Amino acid sequence: MMRKKKPIPGPYAALTKDTRFAGTYEVLVPDEDRAKPHRIPMQFATRESAESWIHSPEGVETITLVLHPRRHS
């Protein structure tokens, strides 16, 4: 019996684990080829600002580059 593949969740904002930036948020991008999600190297003051960046043109382009680096080289 084969297991069903779960769909990969979309990018999301989470509190940063880096103590230098305590209290800020970062964007994490899940990837089916990795155990841990990619971390976008940017810090946001609020979860709302991080989530709005995810849907902005700059965010969409950056996330696409992270997930598919060979397509844009």
ZIPE-V23212 format. One record per residue. RES is the residue in one small letter. D_FIRST is the distance of its C-alpha to the first C-alpha in whole Angstrom. Layout:
[[RES	D_FIRST] [RES	D_FIRST]]
//
This chain:
[[m	0] [m	4] [r	7] [k	10] [k	13] [k	15] [p	19] [i	21] [p	24] [g	28] [p	31] [y	32] [a	36] [a	36] [l	39] [t	39] [k	39] [d	42] [t	45] [r	47] [f	46] [a	45] [g	45] [t	44] [y	41] [e	39] [v	36] [l	33] [v	30] [p	26] [d	25] [e	21] [d	23] [r	24] [a	24] [k	27] [p	28] [h	31] [r	35] [i	37] [p	41] [m	43] [q	44] [f	44] [a	47] [t	44] [r	41] [e	42] [s	44] [a	41] [e	38] [s	41] [w	41] [i	37] [h	38] [s	42] [p	42] [e	42] [g	39] [v	37] [e	39] [t	38] [i	35] [t	34] [l	36] [v	34] [l	30] [h	32] [p	34] [r	35] [r	35] [h	38] [s	40]]
//
